[in-house]
């Protein structure tokens, strides 16, 4: 056992650091392994022991190579690893997140307002004890290099040992491959070290050039308006319209011409979910999205948002939260109601007959659900006020979240009431969420679990439609997708396009 000396040979130092990384940051990784293998069987024991040894050896080997090349660069990177890993393991332990490529995208697309909502005293303790204290030692310790011959022998033997260990576990390769996303997302610091460059590589490829869709034609001059409301983290099962026991839709449930359908999201995080809502088909490519396409083809397009994470929007009338709040007075201006200010007047002021309005909300985004609605909408009590959701009772957490759905109900009803007053327009409101939300089920919170292994709470979403009396009727749809939005909007506005798919249209 090594003591914390101020002068260490490089081999002793990297073994010590590997042990500390294992001790501080790998509990979630091995908790998952223990919960998913038969640890009483010989094969299970071999797998667990092999993974422990492999993790210790691999971490030490990578650090050995890094510090052999440059002790100064090695120290800087290792300190960075400890600081970042301390924050990452806090989120893994507190919210059961997985640091895969999609979660990296989530993190990098988070703005200050959202990230600050996660702040707690507990995260400071994690950073101090798991990040800063080890970093002080790393900065002070003197590391003695070994001769080149010893380096070569050590490196060669380590590689041989790793190869033998992998070969011994040949029977477990299938299990490792099956669970590779979750294992890779929990193995720190390599989860974010590998997935961050992967995210930027894939993002660069996707954004190299937006693929334009073929030109469209507006087929009539009838005044028509579509209000597309993109929900945030709204899961279907908490809407009373879908049979939830608590009355979270007191207004919509009494509104005529409101229809609701089962739907599943394409992903469990905002950027991919919003992209899927706005594109004509689910694709990894960056096709021209609905607002850009309609704007280019002479439709009036207005985008209002209190959120973020959408694909590039190329329209004239784009209004974010700051722009909307500038002309707004009152408590409601701090909430999603700000999206509704002057909306009816903006529609009436348009000189075009075809109008698409997108309202991108943030109403049900955690962890501070209780701060997402005005006080008068706190229908269900008591509520969870902590950012550490695991500290709240299930009842408190559900109450806070359900109040965001009550507020969503009010916002949607307000949109409908505005549209009802526009007698000269055929109008519809479509509400669809970007993804769902976990509220403690299976010890998971919020969203972001890879869609291939995500629980239903994170992808089962509401798809709610209202139509004016003088407009279209709906097909007897059952289960919809987010891609139905694109084609349904084209149909309602009577825009003819080569990419239009009648099977993906909800209107008769």
KOLFI-278873 format. One line per field, with one value per residue (C-alpha): residue in three letters; residue number from 0; x, y, z. Coordinates in nm, 4 decimals, decimal comma, always signed. Each point is the difference from the previous one (the first is absolute). Example, Ala and Ser with C-alpha at 12.3 -4.5 7.8 and 13.67 -1.06 7.14 Angstrom:
! residues 2
rest (Ala	Ser)
nr (0	1)
x (+1,2300	+0,1370)
y (-0,4500	+0,3440)
z (+0,7800	-0,0660)
END
This chain:
! residues 508
rest (Unk	Unk	Unk	Unk	Unk	Unk	Unk	Unk	Unk	Unk	Unk	Unk	Unk	Unk	Unk	Unk	Unk	Unk	Unk	Unk	Unk	Unk	Unk	Unk	Unk	Unk	Unk	Unk	Unk	Unk	Unk	Unk	Unk	Unk	Unk	Unk	Unk	Unk	Unk	Unk	Unk	Unk	Unk	Unk	Unk	Unk	Unk	Unk	Unk	Unk	Unk	Unk	Unk	Unk	Unk	Unk	Unk	Unk	Unk	Unk	Unk	Unk	Unk	Unk	Unk	Unk	Unk	Unk	Unk	Unk	Unk	Unk	Unk	Unk	Unk	Unk	Unk	Unk	Unk	Unk	Unk	Unk	Unk	Unk	Unk	Unk	Unk	Unk	Unk	Unk	Unk	Unk	Unk	Unk	Unk	Unk	Unk	Unk	Unk	Unk	Unk	Unk	Unk	Unk	Unk	Unk	Unk	Unk	Unk	Unk	Unk	Unk	Unk	Unk	Unk	Unk	Unk	Unk	Unk	Unk	Unk	Unk	Unk	Unk	Unk	Unk	Unk	Unk	Unk	Unk	Unk	Unk	Unk	Unk	Unk	Unk	Unk	Unk	Unk	Unk	Unk	Unk	Unk	Unk	Unk	Unk	Unk	Unk	Unk	Unk	Unk	Unk	Unk	Unk	Unk	Unk	Unk	Unk	Unk	Unk	Unk	Unk	Unk	Unk	Unk	Unk	Unk	Unk	Unk	Unk	Unk	Unk	Unk	Unk	Unk	Unk	Unk	Unk	Unk	Unk	Unk	Unk	Unk	Unk	Unk	Unk	Unk	Unk	Unk	Unk	Unk	Unk	Unk	Unk	Unk	Unk	Unk	Unk	Unk	Unk	Unk	Unk	Unk	Unk	Unk	Unk	Unk	Unk	Unk	Unk	Unk	Unk	Unk	Unk	Unk	Unk	Unk	Unk	Unk	Unk	Unk	Unk	Unk	Unk	Unk	Unk	Unk	Unk	Unk	Unk	Unk	Unk	Unk	Unk	Unk	Unk	Unk	Unk	Unk	Unk	Unk	Unk	Unk	Unk	Unk	Unk	Unk	Unk	Unk	Unk	Unk	Unk	Unk	Unk	Unk	Unk	Unk	Unk	Unk	Unk	Unk	Unk	Unk	Unk	Unk	Unk	Unk	Unk	Unk	Unk	Unk	Unk	Unk	Unk	Unk	Unk	Unk	Unk	Unk	Unk	Unk	Unk	Unk	Unk	Unk	Unk	Unk	Unk	Unk	Unk	Unk	Unk	Unk	Unk	Unk	Unk	Unk	Unk	Unk	Unk	Unk	Unk	Unk	Unk	Unk	Unk	Unk	Unk	Unk	Unk	Unk	Unk	Unk	Unk	Unk	Unk	Unk	Unk	Unk	Unk	Unk	Unk	Unk	Unk	Unk	Unk	Unk	Unk	Unk	Unk	Unk	Unk	Unk	Unk	Unk	Unk	Unk	Unk	Unk	Unk	Unk	Unk	Unk	Unk	Unk	Unk	Unk	Unk	Unk	Unk	Unk	Unk	Unk	Unk	Unk	Unk	Unk	Unk	Unk	Unk	Unk	Unk	Unk	Unk	Unk	Unk	Unk	Unk	Unk	Unk	Unk	Unk	Unk	Unk	Unk	Unk	Unk	Unk	Unk	Unk	Unk	Unk	Unk	Unk	Unk	Unk	Unk	Unk	Unk	Unk	Unk	Unk	Unk	Unk	Unk	Unk	Unk	Unk	Unk	Unk	Unk	Unk	Unk	Unk	Unk	Unk	Unk	Unk	Unk	Unk	Unk	Unk	Unk	Unk	Unk	Unk	Unk	Unk	Unk	Unk	Unk	Unk	Unk	Unk	Unk	Unk	Unk	Unk	Unk	Unk	Unk	Unk	Unk	Unk	Unk	Unk	Unk	Unk	Unk	Unk	Unk	Unk	Unk	Unk	Unk	Unk	Unk	Unk	Unk	Unk	Unk	Unk	Unk	Unk	Unk	Unk	Unk	Unk	Unk	Unk	Unk	Unk	Unk	Unk	Unk	Unk	Unk	Unk	Unk	Unk	Unk	Unk	Unk	Unk	Unk	Unk	Unk	Unk	Unk	Unk	Unk	Unk	Unk	Unk	Unk	Unk	Unk	Unk	Unk	Unk	Unk	Unk	Unk	Unk	Unk	Unk	Unk	Unk	Unk	Unk	Unk	Unk	Unk	Unk	Unk	Unk	Unk	Unk)
nr (0	1	2	3	4	5	6	7	8	9	10	11	12	13	14	15	16	17	18	19	20	21	22	23	24	25	26	27	28	29	30	31	32	33	34	35	36	37	38	39	40	41	42	43	44	45	46	47	48	49	50	51	52	53	54	55	56	57	58	59	60	61	62	63	64	65	66	67	68	69	70	71	72	73	74	75	76	77	78	79	80	81	82	83	84	85	86	87	88	89	90	91	92	93	94	95	96	97	98	99	100	101	102	103	104	105	106	107	108	109	110	111	112	113	114	115	116	117	118	119	120	121	122	123	124	125	126	127	128	129	130	131	132	133	134	135	136	137	138	139	140	141	142	143	144	145	146	147	148	149	150	151	152	153	154	155	156	157	158	159	160	161	162	163	164	165	166	167	168	169	170	171	172	173	174	175	176	177	178	179	180	181	182	183	184	185	186	187	188	189	190	191	192	193	194	195	196	197	198	199	200	201	202	203	204	205	206	207	208	209	210	211	212	213	214	215	216	217	218	219	220	221	222	223	224	225	226	227	228	229	230	231	232	233	234	235	236	237	238	239	240	241	242	243	244	245	246	247	248	249	250	251	252	253	254	255	256	257	258	259	260	261	262	263	264	265	266	267	268	269	270	271	272	273	274	275	276	277	278	279	280	281	282	283	284	285	286	287	288	289	290	291	292	293	294	295	296	297	298	299	300	301	302	303	304	305	306	307	308	309	310	311	312	313	314	315	316	317	318	319	320	321	322	323	324	325	326	327	328	329	330	331	332	333	334	335	336	337	338	339	340	341	342	343	344	345	346	347	348	349	350	351	352	353	354	355	356	357	358	359	360	361	362	363	364	365	366	367	368	369	370	371	372	373	374	375	376	377	378	379	380	381	382	383	384	385	386	387	388	389	390	391	392	393	394	395	396	397	398	399	400	401	402	403	404	405	406	407	408	409	410	411	412	413	414	415	416	417	418	419	420	421	422	423	424	425	426	427	428	429	430	431	432	433	434	435	436	437	438	439	440	441	442	443	444	445	446	447	448	449	450	451	452	453	454	455	456	457	458	459	460	461	462	463	464	465	466	467	468	469	470	471	472	473	474	475	476	477	478	479	480	481	482	483	484	485	486	487	488	489	490	491	492	493	494	495	496	497	498	499	500	501	502	503	504	505	506	507)
x (+0,0000	+0,1400	-0,0015	-0,0448	+0,3674	+0,1181	+0,2451	-0,1118	+0,1251	-0,2301	-0,1167	-0,1003	-0,1683	-0,2197	-0,1028	-0,0984	-0,1972	-0,1696	-0,1049	-0,1390	-0,1938	-0,1371	-0,0915	-0,1560	-0,1696	-0,0736	-0,2680	-0,2857	+0,1810	+0,0373	-0,3457	-0,1388	+0,2221	-0,1061	-0,3668	+0,0208	+0,2197	-0,0351	+0,2740	-0,0523	+0,1014	+0,3619	-0,0391	-0,1464	+0,2844	+0,2576	-0,1681	-0,0180	+0,3566	+0,1251	-0,1801	+0,1454	+0,3537	-0,0447	-0,1242	+0,2875	+0,2617	-0,1409	-0,0257	+0,3512	+0,1369	-0,1504	+0,1316	+0,3388	+0,0235	-0,1245	+0,2419	+0,2895	-0,0554	-0,0409	-0,0357	-0,1292	-0,2682	-0,0833	-0,0579	-0,2226	-0,2128	-0,0197	-0,1124	-0,2610	-0,1127	-0,0482	-0,1933	-0,2274	-0,0481	-0,1043	-0,2786	-0,0914	-0,0261	-0,2212	-0,2489	+0,0290	-0,0641	-0,2686	-0,1945	+0,1118	+0,1167	+0,2297	+0,2832	-0,0354	+0,0237	-0,3616	+0,0460	+0,3131	-0,2164	-0,2542	+0,2704	+0,1583	-0,3407	-0,0933	-0,0045	+0,0836	-0,3609	-0,0471	+0,3418	-0,0320	-0,3233	+0,2057	+0,2170	-0,0001	+0,2261	+0,0489	+0,1688	+0,2479	+0,0930	+0,0535	+0,2283	+0,2010	+0,0548	+0,0147	+0,1470	+0,1890	+0,1743	+0,1462	+0,0947	+0,2055	+0,1997	+0,0434	+0,1318	+0,2534	+0,1313	+0,3367	-0,0038	+0,3160	+0,0230	+0,1271	+0,2727	-0,1128	+0,0777	-0,2198	-0,2743	+0,0069	-0,0101	-0,2796	-0,2091	+0,0441	-0,0856	-0,3047	-0,1316	+0,0503	-0,1786	-0,2962	-0,0230	+0,0006	-0,2667	-0,2211	+0,0508	-0,0908	-0,3343	-0,0827	-0,3250	-0,1035	+0,0635	-0,3663	-0,1178	+0,2528	-0,1018	-0,3706	+0,0590	+0,2790	-0,1933	-0,0790	+0,3424	+0,1770	-0,2172	+0,0940	+0,3745	+0,1612	+0,1936	-0,0233	-0,3781	+0,0248	+0,3588	-0,1041	-0,3572	+0,0772	+0,2210	-0,2465	-0,2826	+0,1902	+0,1057	-0,3592	-0,1328	+0,2475	-0,1054	-0,3692	+0,0410	+0,2324	-0,2924	-0,3738	-0,1630	-0,2641	-0,3347	-0,1641	-0,2026	-0,3608	-0,3116	-0,2841	-0,3206	-0,2579	-0,0426	-0,2142	+0,1087	+0,1467	+0,2131	+0,1764	+0,1347	+0,2506	+0,0778	+0,3134	-0,0165	+0,3010	+0,0328	-0,3783	-0,0732	-0,3318	-0,0967	-0,0394	-0,2661	-0,3534	-0,1100	+0,1795	-0,1644	+0,2300	-0,1852	+0,0836	-0,1781	+0,2970	-0,2064	-0,2950	-0,0341	+0,0812	-0,2310	-0,2927	+0,1066	-0,1778	+0,1921	+0,2963	+0,1420	+0,2871	+0,2101	+0,2689	+0,3447	+0,3632	+0,2988	+0,2996	+0,2418	+0,0176	+0,1732	-0,1017	+0,2277	-0,0900	-0,3655	-0,0586	+0,1873	-0,2277	-0,3148	+0,1139	+0,1371	-0,1886	+0,1587	+0,2131	+0,3565	+0,3537	+0,0389	-0,0847	-0,2909	-0,1723	-0,2357	-0,3671	+0,0253	+0,2905	-0,1752	-0,3304	+0,1683	+0,1991	-0,3286	-0,1871	-0,1749	+0,0069	+0,2033	+0,0330	+0,2187	-0,0352	+0,2089	+0,0872	+0,2123	+0,3022	+0,1423	-0,1854	+0,1788	+0,1064	-0,3135	+0,0291	-0,2995	-0,0486	-0,2314	+0,1896	-0,0656	+0,1780	-0,0891	+0,2007	-0,1653	-0,3479	+0,0582	+0,1170	-0,3574	-0,1651	-0,0983	-0,1318	+0,0884	-0,1158	+0,2829	+0,2440	-0,1858	-0,1084	-0,3030	+0,2383	-0,0272	-0,3645	+0,0475	-0,1318	-0,0232	-0,3502	+0,0931	+0,3126	-0,2110	-0,2448	+0,2824	+0,1332	-0,0379	+0,0039	-0,2855	+0,2015	+0,1584	+0,2027	+0,0750	+0,2361	-0,0069	+0,2939	-0,0745	+0,2100	-0,2849	+0,0774	+0,3801	+0,1571	+0,1394	-0,1696	-0,3544	-0,1509	+0,1556	-0,1469	-0,3503	-0,1535	-0,1057	-0,3725	+0,0562	+0,1299	-0,3071	+0,1579	+0,1871	+0,2478	+0,2602	+0,3675	+0,2186	+0,3402	+0,2241	+0,1036	-0,3141	+0,0863	-0,0390	-0,3674	-0,2810	-0,1634	-0,3187	+0,1802	+0,1840	-0,3143	-0,1919	+0,2607	+0,0135	-0,3787	-0,0316	+0,2115	-0,2541	-0,2854	+0,1866	+0,0543	-0,3749	-0,0618	+0,2474	-0,1503	-0,3509	+0,1085	+0,1383	-0,3311	-0,2004	+0,2146	-0,0501	-0,3760	-0,0146	+0,1616	-0,3252	+0,1446	+0,2628	-0,0218	+0,2175	+0,1514	+0,2239	+0,2337	+0,1789	+0,2735	+0,2799	+0,3692	+0,0293	-0,1310	+0,1385	+0,0952	-0,1195	+0,1717	-0,1252	+0,2777	+0,2029	+0,0279	-0,0592	-0,0592	+0,0998	+0,2901	+0,0272	+0,0868	-0,3243	+0,0953	-0,0096	-0,2156	-0,3044	-0,3408	-0,0335	+0,2731	-0,1486	-0,3794	-0,1239	-0,3286	-0,1184	-0,2962	-0,1877	-0,2707	-0,1775	-0,2332	-0,3617	+0,0460	+0,3165	+0,1048	-0,1020	+0,2469	+0,0643	-0,0624	+0,3691	+0,1323	+0,3740	+0,1854	+0,3631	+0,1624	+0,0513	-0,3787	+0,0256	+0,1836	-0,2465	-0,3092	+0,1014	+0,0528	-0,3444	-0,1774	+0,1582	-0,0627	+0,3647	+0,0858	+0,3458	+0,1839	+0,1009	-0,3584	-0,1113	-0,3742	+0,0519	+0,1707	-0,2852	-0,2532	-0,2701	-0,2698)
y (+0,0000	+0,3333	+0,2970	+0,3543	+0,0861	+0,3183	-0,1868	-0,3050	-0,2111	+0,0325	-0,3622	+0,0455	+0,3321	-0,1281	-0,3042	+0,2292	+0,2285	-0,2976	-0,1268	+0,3430	+0,0261	-0,3482	+0,0850	+0,3416	-0,0396	-0,3612	-0,0983	+0,0639	-0,2113	-0,3006	+0,0439	-0,0458	-0,3048	-0,1619	+0,0621	-0,1526	-0,3096	-0,3140	+0,0775	-0,3395	-0,1943	-0,0726	+0,1906	+0,3002	+0,0023	-0,0196	+0,2908	+0,2244	-0,0708	+0,0473	+0,3342	+0,1248	-0,0998	+0,1241	+0,3404	+0,0423	-0,1112	+0,1961	+0,3241	-0,0447	-0,0881	+0,3051	+0,2255	-0,1732	+0,0826	+0,3558	+0,0831	-0,1643	+0,2392	+0,3105	+0,0294	+0,3590	-0,0762	-0,3178	+0,1949	+0,2573	-0,2670	-0,2158	+0,2968	+0,0770	-0,3643	+0,0048	+0,3298	-0,0956	-0,3562	+0,1294	+0,2013	-0,2844	-0,2602	+0,2396	+0,0036	-0,3754	-0,0670	+0,2668	-0,0295	-0,3429	+0,1553	-0,1743	+0,2100	-0,1227	+0,2047	+0,1181	+0,1156	+0,1919	+0,1757	+0,0738	+0,1514	+0,2084	+0,1360	+0,1015	+0,3712	+0,1772	+0,0170	-0,3745	-0,1001	+0,2297	-0,1747	-0,3116	+0,1851	-0,1448	-0,0225	-0,3688	+0,0668	+0,2317	-0,2822	-0,2358	+0,2500	+0,0768	-0,3556	-0,1917	+0,2732	+0,2817	-0,1898	-0,2700	+0,2764	+0,1812	-0,3169	-0,0608	+0,3550	-0,0336	-0,3538	-0,0516	-0,2837	-0,1877	-0,1370	-0,3511	-0,0916	-0,0593	-0,3725	-0,0418	+0,2019	-0,2265	-0,3204	+0,1270	+0,1184	-0,3248	-0,2224	+0,2125	-0,0313	-0,3754	-0,0229	+0,2044	-0,2187	-0,3195	+0,1423	+0,0875	-0,3464	-0,1707	+0,1850	-0,1064	-0,1571	+0,3374	+0,2083	-0,0229	+0,1262	+0,2852	+0,0962	-0,0104	+0,2353	+0,2043	+0,3301	-0,0091	-0,1338	+0,2582	+0,2769	-0,0911	-0,0648	+0,3265	+0,1951	-0,1747	+0,0433	+0,3733	-0,0061	-0,2215	+0,1169	+0,3751	-0,0184	-0,2498	+0,2487	+0,2799	-0,2265	-0,1100	+0,3531	+0,1337	-0,2642	+0,0716	+0,3766	+0,0006	+0,1013	+0,0108	-0,2204	+0,2119	-0,1590	+0,0383	+0,3180	+0,0067	+0,1751	+0,1629	-0,1288	+0,2580	+0,3451	-0,1106	+0,1497	-0,2813	+0,0006	-0,2821	+0,0469	-0,2752	-0,0176	-0,2035	-0,1278	-0,0600	-0,3239	-0,0552	-0,3668	-0,1419	-0,1951	+0,3150	+0,1575	-0,0673	+0,0036	-0,3344	-0,1408	+0,1331	-0,0101	+0,3607	+0,2735	+0,1592	+0,1142	+0,1875	+0,2368	-0,2161	-0,2741	+0,2461	+0,1462	-0,1087	-0,1287	-0,1157	-0,3390	-0,1940	-0,2832	-0,2307	+0,0860	-0,0948	+0,2309	-0,0725	+0,0685	+0,0818	+0,3373	+0,3396	+0,0541	-0,3299	+0,0147	+0,3504	-0,0871	-0,3015	+0,2109	+0,2444	-0,2358	-0,1946	-0,3314	-0,1314	+0,0243	+0,0581	+0,2469	+0,3672	+0,0531	+0,3356	+0,0237	+0,1008	+0,3728	+0,0586	-0,1902	+0,1842	+0,3386	-0,0592	-0,0855	+0,3200	-0,1048	+0,2430	-0,1714	+0,1253	-0,1761	+0,0860	-0,1832	-0,0145	-0,3058	-0,0990	-0,2986	+0,0358	-0,0507	+0,3204	+0,2090	+0,2237	+0,2337	+0,3727	-0,0061	-0,1910	+0,1138	-0,1457	+0,0458	+0,3209	+0,1653	-0,1016	+0,1219	+0,3421	+0,1054	-0,1957	+0,1136	-0,2183	-0,3162	-0,2211	+0,1374	-0,2216	-0,3121	-0,1541	+0,2289	+0,2536	-0,2008	+0,1050	+0,3762	+0,1773	-0,3273	+0,0581	+0,3516	-0,1295	-0,2448	+0,2742	+0,2282	-0,2550	+0,0843	-0,3678	-0,2482	-0,3001	+0,0221	-0,2429	+0,0949	-0,2123	+0,0410	-0,1841	-0,0302	-0,1060	-0,0661	-0,3490	+0,0044	-0,1188	-0,0135	+0,3165	-0,0892	+0,2158	+0,3126	-0,0580	+0,1283	+0,3062	-0,0508	-0,0107	-0,3201	-0,1933	-0,2214	-0,3076	+0,0237	-0,0528	+0,0422	-0,0870	+0,3126	-0,1721	-0,0443	-0,3350	-0,1815	-0,3177	+0,1904	+0,0743	-0,2461	-0,1456	+0,1902	+0,3360	-0,0573	-0,1007	+0,2957	+0,2497	-0,1618	-0,0297	+0,3726	+0,0644	-0,2039	+0,2065	+0,3109	-0,1554	-0,0643	+0,3703	+0,1124	-0,2300	+0,1104	+0,3653	-0,0639	-0,1595	+0,2935	+0,2427	-0,2046	-0,0170	+0,3785	-0,0082	-0,0776	+0,0711	-0,2741	-0,3761	-0,0883	-0,2900	-0,0456	-0,2997	-0,0814	-0,2631	-0,0481	-0,0383	-0,3006	-0,1333	+0,0043	-0,2466	+0,0882	-0,2597	-0,3125	-0,2619	+0,2607	+0,2159	+0,3738	+0,2485	-0,1260	-0,0773	-0,3798	-0,1383	-0,0725	-0,3644	-0,0657	+0,2898	-0,0670	+0,0842	+0,3049	+0,1691	-0,0581	-0,0329	+0,3517	+0,1870	+0,1017	+0,2389	+0,1725	+0,2666	+0,1093	+0,2919	-0,0687	+0,1114	-0,1998	-0,3591	-0,3230	-0,2566	-0,3556	-0,2754	-0,0062	-0,2326	+0,0234	+0,2910	+0,1046	+0,3400	-0,0105	+0,0223	+0,3707	+0,1003	-0,1603	+0,0979	+0,3677	-0,0118	-0,1572	+0,2520	+0,2986	-0,1664	+0,0134	-0,2467	-0,1554	-0,2951	-0,1187	-0,0019	-0,3426	-0,0488	-0,2924	+0,2403	+0,2532	+0,0051	+0,2023	-0,1325)
z (+0,0000	-0,1068	+0,2343	-0,1270	-0,0386	-0,1672	-0,2203	-0,2004	-0,2859	-0,2990	+0,0313	+0,3640	-0,0752	-0,2863	+0,2053	+0,2879	-0,2343	-0,1628	+0,3430	+0,0963	-0,3279	+0,0646	+0,3594	-0,0711	-0,3345	-0,0896	+0,2512	-0,2514	-0,2614	+0,2284	+0,1511	-0,3509	-0,0574	+0,3297	-0,0775	-0,3467	+0,0336	+0,2060	+0,2512	+0,1691	-0,3115	-0,0965	-0,3277	+0,1846	+0,2523	-0,2819	-0,1809	+0,3086	+0,1118	-0,3577	-0,0361	+0,3298	-0,0990	-0,3575	+0,1143	+0,2453	-0,2533	-0,2950	+0,1954	+0,1368	-0,3464	-0,1705	+0,2774	-0,0239	-0,3708	+0,0557	+0,2820	-0,1809	-0,2889	+0,2166	+0,3769	-0,0252	-0,2581	+0,1907	+0,3227	-0,1682	-0,1666	+0,3133	+0,2121	-0,2654	+0,0087	+0,3770	-0,0032	-0,2907	+0,1277	+0,3427	-0,1649	-0,2349	+0,2762	+0,1986	-0,2869	-0,0497	+0,3699	+0,0403	-0,3263	-0,1310	-0,3280	-0,2467	-0,1453	-0,3585	-0,3207	+0,0158	+0,3617	-0,1031	-0,2589	+0,2717	+0,2228	-0,2749	-0,1055	+0,3548	+0,0695	+0,3259	+0,1211	-0,0287	+0,1331	+0,3027	+0,0975	+0,0849	+0,2539	+0,3514	+0,3054	-0,0714	-0,3351	+0,1764	+0,2385	-0,2929	-0,1745	+0,3165	+0,1248	-0,3294	-0,2184	+0,1701	+0,2847	-0,2304	-0,2475	+0,2645	+0,0623	-0,3760	-0,0449	+0,2845	-0,0470	-0,1717	-0,2518	-0,0891	-0,3516	-0,0693	-0,2553	-0,3604	+0,0232	+0,3086	-0,1696	-0,3050	+0,2057	+0,2271	-0,2952	-0,1929	+0,2974	+0,0810	-0,3557	+0,0075	+0,3364	-0,1306	-0,3122	+0,2119	+0,2310	-0,2984	-0,1493	+0,3293	-0,0127	-0,3568	+0,1241	+0,1459	-0,3129	-0,1033	+0,3425	-0,0073	-0,3544	+0,0913	+0,2945	-0,1581	-0,0051	+0,3690	+0,0994	-0,2155	+0,1429	+0,3573	-0,0421	+0,1069	-0,1088	-0,3371	-0,0344	-0,0632	-0,1330	-0,2906	-0,0515	-0,0079	-0,3139	-0,1520	+0,0542	-0,1741	-0,2877	-0,0622	+0,0487	-0,2566	-0,2500	+0,0543	-0,0294	-0,2979	-0,2227	+0,0557	-0,2637	-0,1710	-0,0806	-0,3442	-0,0489	+0,1212	-0,1318	+0,1973	-0,1628	+0,1148	+0,1546	+0,2940	+0,3306	+0,2136	+0,3132	+0,1834	+0,3521	+0,0756	+0,3714	+0,0749	+0,3564	+0,2231	+0,1998	-0,0043	+0,0508	-0,1141	+0,3084	+0,2138	-0,2239	+0,1249	-0,3655	-0,0211	+0,3155	+0,2737	+0,3333	+0,0957	-0,1948	-0,1719	-0,3032	+0,1541	-0,2980	-0,3015	+0,1253	-0,0334	-0,3351	-0,3176	-0,3030	+0,2092	-0,0988	+0,1511	-0,1398	+0,1304	-0,1304	+0,0547	-0,0272	-0,2239	+0,2843	+0,3706	-0,0197	-0,1329	-0,3012	-0,1658	+0,1064	-0,1402	-0,3190	-0,0469	+0,0499	-0,2685	-0,2652	-0,2666	+0,0976	+0,2822	-0,1251	+0,1196	-0,2863	+0,0432	-0,2373	-0,0352	+0,2975	-0,0135	+0,0947	-0,2405	-0,2794	+0,0321	+0,0413	-0,3204	-0,1751	+0,0933	+0,3203	+0,2932	+0,2724	+0,3590	+0,2574	+0,3693	+0,2571	+0,3686	-0,0711	-0,2098	-0,1866	-0,3302	-0,3348	-0,1805	-0,0678	-0,3074	+0,0170	+0,0456	+0,3019	+0,2701	+0,3593	+0,3018	+0,3665	+0,0404	-0,3006	+0,1179	+0,3565	-0,1186	-0,0779	+0,2795	+0,3490	+0,2787	+0,1928	-0,2867	-0,2164	+0,1928	-0,1128	-0,3287	-0,0201	-0,1480	-0,3222	-0,0335	+0,0382	-0,3130	-0,1900	-0,1361	-0,1079	-0,1722	-0,2008	-0,0980	-0,1083	-0,2477	-0,3679	-0,0980	-0,0069	+0,1220	+0,3440	+0,2134	+0,3593	+0,2090	+0,3786	+0,1565	+0,3724	+0,2996	+0,2449	+0,1315	-0,0056	+0,3248	+0,2498	+0,1316	-0,1061	+0,2768	-0,1550	-0,3456	+0,0726	+0,1742	+0,3665	-0,0842	-0,1997	+0,3021	-0,0046	+0,1572	+0,3317	+0,1607	-0,2742	-0,0415	+0,0156	-0,0041	-0,3032	+0,1499	-0,1055	+0,1889	+0,3281	-0,0724	+0,0567	-0,3093	+0,0856	+0,0273	-0,3270	-0,1874	+0,1420	-0,1212	-0,3433	-0,0271	+0,0693	-0,3122	-0,1973	+0,1469	-0,1160	-0,3436	-0,0133	+0,0673	-0,2681	-0,2642	+0,0921	-0,0296	-0,3491	-0,0993	+0,1370	-0,2023	-0,3160	+0,0551	-0,0272	-0,3446	-0,1818	-0,3437	+0,0384	-0,0117	+0,2965	+0,1865	+0,3014	+0,0170	+0,3245	+0,0039	+0,2515	-0,0837	+0,2349	+0,3306	+0,3537	+0,2739	+0,3502	+0,2151	-0,1771	+0,0002	+0,1916	-0,3147	-0,0136	-0,2825	-0,3473	-0,2325	+0,0257	-0,3482	-0,1837	-0,0532	+0,3751	+0,1206	+0,2210	-0,1491	+0,2258	-0,2055	-0,3477	+0,0367	-0,0760	-0,0497	-0,3464	+0,0452	-0,2837	-0,0067	-0,3207	-0,0593	-0,0955	-0,3591	-0,0715	-0,0516	+0,1690	+0,1282	-0,1100	+0,2570	+0,0869	+0,2685	+0,0673	-0,1568	-0,0290	+0,0233	-0,3787	-0,0480	+0,0831	-0,3196	-0,2402	+0,2000	-0,0020	-0,3775	-0,0427	+0,2234	-0,1767	-0,3390	-0,0981	-0,2760	+0,0202	-0,1615	+0,3503	+0,1319	+0,1286	+0,0362	+0,2383	+0,2430	-0,0059	+0,2873	-0,1801	-0,2337)
END
